[in-house]
Amino acid sequence: MKISASGLAAHRTWLNVVSANLANVNTTRADDGQPYRRKTVIYETVPVAERFDRSLDGALEDALGKVQVREIVPDGRDFKRIHDPSHPDADGDGIVQMPNINPVEEMANLMIATRSYEANLAALNMAKQLALKAMEIGK
């Protein structure tokens, strides 16, 4: 249940980052004066226990690979350059730097994150049902 819960939290973070990317697809000036830079999420995990006998001591719960967000990093791709002399952020040549966001890629990421979130939710619900059935054995 803890593994699924950590997956839910991590994918919720990814959904928030993708949503921010989509919301800022036309933001030509962020707080730093540059166009909005696409962000992505880096996950990390803890290795699974090497031996089963450690689980008998309660160590398995701590050693299982729960996922967590290590950091949210900016994408290193170059900004898009479009010619729009009427834009307030255009340079002397009429070029505007736009965010390095591909809406199609972000929508695909949104679908993947949503499906992953749903899979973790299904696993959590199944673990809950199994725990309830296990408690019924003693009746």
C-alpha positions in Angstrom: 0.0 0.0 0.0 2.9 2.3 0.8 4.5 1.7 -2.6 1.2 2.5 -4.4 0.7 5.6 -2.2 4.2 6.8 -3.1 3.4 6.2 -6.8 0.2 8.2 -6.5 2.1 11.1 -4.9 4.9 11.0 -7.5 2.4 10.9 -10.4 0.4 13.7 -9.0 3.5 15.8 -9.0 4.1 14.8 -12.6 0.5 15.7 -13.5 1.1 19.1 -11.9 4.3 19.7 -13.8 2.7 18.7 -17.1 -0.3 21.0 -16.4 2.1 23.9 -15.6 3.9 23.2 -18.9 0.7 23.3 -20.9 -0.6 26.4 -19.1 2.6 28.2 -20.0 2.9 27.2 -23.6 2.7 30.8 -24.8 4.5 32.5 -21.8 7.2 34.6 -23.4 8.4 36.2 -20.1 8.7 34.4 -16.8 10.0 35.7 -13.5 13.6 35.6 -14.8 12.7 37.6 -17.9 13.2 34.6 -20.2 10.5 32.5 -21.8 9.0 29.8 -19.6 11.3 26.8 -19.7 9.6 23.3 -19.8 10.1 21.3 -16.7 10.3 17.6 -16.2 10.2 15.3 -13.1 13.1 13.0 -12.0 12.1 10.0 -9.9 14.3 7.9 -7.6 13.7 4.7 -5.6 15.3 2.7 -2.9 16.5 -0.8 -3.8 14.4 -3.8 -2.9 15.5 -6.0 0.0 18.1 -8.5 -1.0 17.1 -11.3 1.3 13.7 -12.5 2.4 14.7 -13.1 6.0 15.1 -9.4 6.5 11.4 -9.0 5.9 10.8 -11.2 8.9 12.5 -8.6 11.0 10.3 -5.8 9.6 13.1 -4.5 7.3 11.2 -5.3 4.1 8.8 -2.4 4.6 11.7 0.1 4.7 13.8 -1.5 1.9 11.1 -1.8 -0.7 11.4 0.5 -3.7 9.0 3.3 -3.0 9.2 6.0 -5.7 9.7 9.6 -4.9 10.4 12.8 -6.8 14.0 13.6 -6.6 13.8 16.9 -8.3 11.9 18.9 -10.9 14.4 20.0 -13.6 14.2 22.5 -16.5 14.4 21.1 -20.0 17.7 22.0 -21.7 16.2 22.3 -25.2 16.5 25.6 -27.0 13.6 28.0 -27.1 11.5 28.2 -30.2 12.1 31.2 -32.3 9.2 32.7 -34.3 9.0 35.9 -36.4 6.4 38.3 -35.0 7.5 41.9 -35.1 4.3 43.1 -33.5 4.9 41.0 -30.3 6.0 43.1 -27.3 8.9 40.7 -26.6 10.3 40.7 -30.1 13.9 41.6 -30.6 15.2 44.1 -33.1 14.9 41.6 -35.9 11.2 40.8 -35.0 12.1 37.4 -33.5 10.3 36.2 -30.4 11.6 33.4 -28.2 8.8 31.0 -27.2 8.8 28.3 -24.6 10.4 25.0 -25.5 7.1 23.2 -25.0 5.6 20.8 -27.5 1.9 20.5 -26.7 1.5 17.1 -28.4 4.4 15.7 -26.2 2.9 17.2 -23.1 -0.6 15.7 -23.9 1.1 12.3 -24.3 2.9 12.8 -21.0 -0.4 13.8 -19.4 -2.0 10.6 -20.7 0.9 8.5 -19.5 0.8 10.1 -16.0 -2.9 9.7 -15.8 -2.7 6.0 -16.7 0.1 5.5 -14.3 -1.9 7.2 -11.5 -4.9 5.0 -12.3 -2.7 1.8 -12.2 -1.3 2.8 -8.8 -4.8 3.5 -7.6 -5.9 0.0 -8.8 -3.0 -1.6 -7.1 -3.8 0.2 -3.9 -7.4 -0.9 -4.0 -6.4 -4.5 -4.7 -4.0 -4.5 -1.8 -6.8 -3.1 0.4 -9.2 -5.8 -0.7 -6.6 -8.5 -0.1 -5.9 -7.2 3.4 -9.6 -7.3 4.1 -10.0 -10.9 2.8 -7.0 -11.9 4.9 -8.7 -10.6 8.0 -11.8 -12.6 7.2 -9.8 -15.8 7.3 -9.8 -15.7 11.1 -13.6 -15.5 11.4 
